[in-house]
Amino acid sequence: MPAKSKAQQKAAGAALAAKRGDMKKGELKGASKSMEKSMTEKELEEMASTKRKGKKEHVSKS
């Protein structure tokens, strides 16, 4: 599943780094913390590698 916003992509990248051990899991906050727990490394990799061109910074929740 591709990221819908730049913020979601950044959160996925941080969660992926923690899952791989490049970053401490305790440093994660908010969405990246829950992403790390609930998603597989492959899912995070797919979301983090989404192209940024044309993406909004944030997507509204409605």
DSSP file (Angstrom, degrees, kcal/mol; ACC not computed):
  #  RESIDUE AA STRUCTURE BP1 BP2  ACC     N-H-->O    O-->H-N    N-H-->O    O-->H-N    TCO  KAPPA ALPHA  PHI   PSI    X-CA   Y-CA   Z-CA
    1    1 A M              0   0    0      0, 0.0    49,-0.1     0, 0.0     2,-0.1   0.000 360.0 360.0 360.0 122.0    0.0    0.0    0.0
    2    2 A P        -     0   0    0      0, 0.0    45,-0.2     0, 0.0     2,-0.1  -0.375 360.0 -97.8 -74.0 153.6    1.6    3.3   -1.0
    3    3 A A        -     0   0    0     44,-0.6     3,-0.1    43,-0.3    48,-0.0  -0.418  22.4-152.7 -68.2 144.8    1.7    6.3    1.3
    4    4 A K  S    S+     0   0    0      1,-0.1    52,-0.6    -2,-0.1     2,-0.3   0.581  75.2  18.4 -94.9 -12.5   -1.0    8.9    0.9
    5    5 A S  B  > S-a   56   0A   0     50,-0.1     4,-1.8     1,-0.1    52,-0.2  -0.962  77.2-109.4-150.8 166.0    1.1   11.8    2.2
    6    6 A K  H  > S+     0   0    0     50,-2.6     4,-2.4    -2,-0.3     5,-0.2   0.880 118.5  54.7 -64.2 -38.1    4.6   12.9    2.9
    7    7 A A  H  > S+     0   0    0     50,-1.9     4,-2.2    49,-0.3    -1,-0.2   0.900 107.8  48.6 -63.6 -41.2    4.0   12.6    6.7
    8    8 A Q  H  > S+     0   0    0      1,-0.2     4,-2.1     2,-0.2    -1,-0.2   0.876 111.0  51.3 -66.5 -37.4    2.8    9.0    6.3
    9    9 A Q  H  X S+     0   0    0     -4,-1.8     4,-2.1     2,-0.2    -2,-0.2   0.908 109.9  48.9 -66.3 -42.0    5.9    8.2    4.3
   10   10 A K  H  X S+     0   0    0     -4,-2.4     4,-2.2     2,-0.2    -2,-0.2   0.902 110.6  50.7 -64.3 -41.4    8.2    9.7    6.9
   11   11 A A  H  X S+     0   0    0     -4,-2.2     4,-2.4     1,-0.2    -1,-0.2   0.900 110.0  50.1 -63.3 -41.2    6.5    7.8    9.7
   12   12 A A  H  X S+     0   0    0     -4,-2.1     4,-2.4     1,-0.2    -1,-0.2   0.887 109.3  52.1 -64.5 -39.1    6.8    4.6    7.7
   13   13 A G  H  X S+     0   0    0     -4,-2.1     4,-2.1     2,-0.2    -2,-0.2   0.901 110.6  47.1 -64.0 -41.5   10.5    5.3    7.2
   14   14 A A  H  X S+     0   0    0     -4,-2.2     4,-2.0     2,-0.2    -2,-0.2   0.912 112.9  49.0 -66.4 -42.5   11.1    5.9   10.9
   15   15 A A  H  X S+     0   0    0     -4,-2.4     4,-2.4     1,-0.2    -2,-0.2   0.889 110.7  51.1 -64.1 -39.5    9.2    2.7   11.8
   16   16 A L  H  X S+     0   0    0     -4,-2.4     4,-2.0     2,-0.2     6,-0.2   0.908 108.0  51.9 -64.2 -42.9   11.2    0.7    9.2
   17   17 A A  H  X>S+     0   0    0     -4,-2.1     5,-2.2     1,-0.2     6,-1.0   0.898 112.0  46.7 -60.9 -40.7   14.5    2.0   10.6
   18   18 A A  H ><5S+     0   0    0     -4,-2.0     3,-0.6     4,-0.2    -2,-0.2   0.900 110.2  52.4 -68.5 -40.8   13.4    0.9   14.1
   19   19 A K  H 3<5S+     0   0    0     -4,-2.4    -1,-0.2     1,-0.2    -2,-0.2   0.855 111.5  47.2 -64.0 -34.4   12.3   -2.5   12.9
   20   20 A R  H 3<5S-     0   0    0     -4,-2.0    -1,-0.2    -5,-0.2    -2,-0.2   0.593 117.5-113.4 -82.6 -11.5   15.7   -3.0   11.2
   21   21 A G  T <<5S+     0   0    0     -4,-0.7    -3,-0.2    -3,-0.6    -2,-0.1   0.548  86.0 117.3  91.8   7.5   17.6   -1.9   14.3
   22   22 A D  S   <S+     0   0    0     -5,-2.2     2,-0.3    -6,-0.2    -4,-0.2   0.630  82.4  29.6 -79.4 -13.6   19.0    1.3   12.8
   23   23 A M  S    S-     0   0    0     -6,-1.0    -2,-0.3    -7,-0.1     2,-0.2  -0.983  93.9-100.8-144.2 148.2   17.1    3.3   15.3
   24   24 A K    >   -     0   0    0     -2,-0.3     3,-1.5     1,-0.1     4,-0.3  -0.521  22.9-136.4 -73.6 137.5   15.9    2.7   18.9
   25   25 A K  G >  S+     0   0    0      1,-0.3     3,-1.3    -2,-0.2    -1,-0.1   0.798 103.3  64.9 -63.0 -28.2   12.3    1.7   19.2
   26   26 A G  G 3  S+     0   0    0      1,-0.2    -1,-0.3    -8,-0.1     7,-0.0   0.663  91.9  63.5 -69.0 -16.6   12.0    4.0   22.2
   27   27 A E  G <  S+     0   0    0     -3,-1.5    -1,-0.2     2,-0.0    -2,-0.2   0.607  82.0 103.3 -82.2 -12.7   12.7    7.0   19.9
   28   28 A L    <   -     0   0    0     -3,-1.3     2,-0.3    -4,-0.3   -17,-0.0  -0.408  50.7-173.3 -74.1 147.7    9.5    6.5   17.9
   29   29 A K    >>  -     0   0    0     -2,-0.1     3,-1.1   -18,-0.1     4,-0.6  -0.956  43.2 -22.3-136.5 154.8    6.5    8.7   18.5
   30   30 A G  H >> S+     0   0    0     -2,-0.3     4,-1.4     1,-0.2     3,-0.7  -0.123 124.5   4.3  54.9-129.8    2.9    8.8   17.3
   31   31 A A  H 3> S+     0   0    0      1,-0.3     4,-2.6     2,-0.2    -1,-0.2   0.841 128.1  57.9 -62.1 -37.4    2.0    7.0   14.1
   32   32 A S  H <> S+     0   0    0     -3,-1.1     4,-2.1     1,-0.2    -1,-0.3   0.850 103.3  55.2 -64.6 -32.0    5.5    5.6   13.5
   33   33 A K  H <X S+     0   0    0     -3,-0.7     4,-1.2    -4,-0.6    -1,-0.2   0.934 112.6  40.5 -65.4 -46.6    5.3    3.8   16.9
   34   34 A S  H  X S+     0   0    0     -4,-1.4     4,-2.2     1,-0.2    -2,-0.2   0.846 113.1  55.6 -72.1 -32.9    2.0    2.0   16.0
   35   35 A M  H  X S+     0   0    0     -4,-2.6     4,-2.2     1,-0.2    -2,-0.2   0.910 104.3  53.8 -63.2 -41.9    3.2    1.3   12.5
   36   36 A E  H  < S+     0   0    0     -4,-2.1    -1,-0.2     1,-0.2    -2,-0.2   0.878 114.0  42.0 -61.0 -38.3    6.3   -0.4   13.8
   37   37 A K  H  < S+     0   0    0     -4,-1.2    -1,-0.2     1,-0.1    -2,-0.2   0.867 122.4  36.1 -76.7 -37.6    4.2   -2.7   15.9
   38   38 A S  H  < S+     0   0    0     -4,-2.2     2,-0.3    -5,-0.1    -2,-0.2   0.627 106.2  66.2 -98.1 -14.2    1.4   -3.5   13.5
   39   39 A M  S  < S-     0   0    0     -4,-2.2     2,-0.1    -5,-0.2     0, 0.0  -0.801  74.1-120.6-114.3 152.6    3.1   -3.7   10.1
   40   40 A T     >  -     0   0    0     -2,-0.3     4,-2.3     1,-0.1     5,-0.2  -0.370  32.2-108.3 -79.9 165.2    5.6   -6.1    8.6
   41   41 A E  H  > S+     0   0    0      1,-0.2     4,-2.5     2,-0.2     5,-0.2   0.883 120.8  53.2 -61.0 -38.3    9.0   -4.9    7.3
   42   42 A K  H  > S+     0   0    0      2,-0.2     4,-2.2     1,-0.2    -1,-0.2   0.911 108.9  48.3 -64.8 -42.9    7.8   -5.5    3.7
   43   43 A E  H  > S+     0   0    0      2,-0.2     4,-2.1     1,-0.2    -2,-0.2   0.910 113.4  47.6 -63.4 -42.8    4.7   -3.3    4.2
   44   44 A L  H  X S+     0   0    0     -4,-2.3     4,-2.8     2,-0.2     5,-0.2   0.901 110.5  51.9 -64.7 -41.0    6.8   -0.5    5.8
   45   45 A E  H  X S+     0   0    0     -4,-2.5     4,-1.6     1,-0.2    -2,-0.2   0.911 109.9  49.4 -61.3 -43.1    9.3   -0.7    3.0
   46   46 A E  H  < S+     0   0    0     -4,-2.2   -43,-0.3     1,-0.2    -1,-0.2   0.900 114.7  44.1 -63.5 -42.1    6.6   -0.4    0.4
   47   47 A M  H >< S+     0   0    0     -4,-2.1     3,-1.1     1,-0.2   -44,-0.6   0.895 113.6  49.8 -71.7 -39.9    5.0    2.6    2.1
   48   48 A A  H 3< S+     0   0    0     -4,-2.8    -1,-0.2     1,-0.2    -2,-0.2   0.774 106.6  56.2 -70.8 -25.9    8.3    4.3    2.8
   49   49 A S  T 3< S+     0   0    0     -4,-1.6    -1,-0.2    -5,-0.2    -2,-0.2   0.375  77.0 126.9 -90.8   6.2    9.5    3.9   -0.8
   50   50 A T  S <  S-     0   0    0     -3,-1.1     2,-0.1    -4,-0.2    -3,-0.0  -0.348  71.0-103.0 -61.0 140.0    6.5    5.7   -2.3
   51   51 A K        -     0   0    0      1,-0.1    -1,-0.1     2,-0.1    -2,-0.0  -0.411  24.6-150.8 -64.0 141.0    7.3    8.6   -4.7
   52   52 A R    >   +     0   0    0     -2,-0.1     3,-2.4     2,-0.1    -1,-0.1   0.709  58.4 113.6 -87.6 -22.6    6.9   12.0   -3.0
   53   53 A K  T 3  S+     0   0    0      1,-0.3     3,-0.1     0, 0.0    -2,-0.1  -0.281  89.0   8.1 -58.5 126.6    6.1   14.0   -6.1
   54   54 A G  T 3  S+     0   0    0      1,-0.3    -1,-0.3    -2,-0.0     2,-0.3   0.428  96.4 132.0  84.9  -0.7    2.5   15.2   -6.0
   55   55 A K    <   -     0   0    0     -3,-2.4    -1,-0.3     1,-0.1   -50,-0.1  -0.619  55.0-126.1 -85.3 143.1    1.9   14.1   -2.4
   56   56 A K  B     -a    5   0A   0    -52,-0.6   -50,-2.6    -2,-0.3   -49,-0.3  -0.461  20.1-119.9 -78.0 159.1    0.3   16.5    0.1
   57   57 A E  S    S+     0   0    0      1,-0.2   -50,-1.9   -52,-0.2     2,-0.3   0.921  96.3   5.7 -65.2 -43.5    2.2   17.1    3.4
   58   58 A H        -     0   0    0    -52,-0.1     2,-0.4   -51,-0.1    -1,-0.2  -0.970  69.7-138.6-137.9 152.3   -0.8   15.7    5.3
   59   59 A V        -     0   0    0     -2,-0.3   -54,-0.1    -3,-0.1   -55,-0.0  -0.942  29.6-114.5-111.8 134.4   -4.1   14.1    4.3
   60   60 A S        -     0   0    0     -2,-0.4    -1,-0.0     1,-0.1     0, 0.0  -0.305  16.8-130.8 -66.7 151.9   -7.3   15.0    6.2
   61   61 A K              0   0    0      1,-0.2    -1,-0.1     0, 0.0    -2,-0.0   0.585 360.0 360.0 -81.4 -10.8   -9.0   12.3    8.2
   62   62 A S              0   0    0      0, 0.0    -1,-0.2     0, 0.0    -2,-0.0   0.485 360.0 360.0 -80.5 360.0  -12.5   12.9    6.8
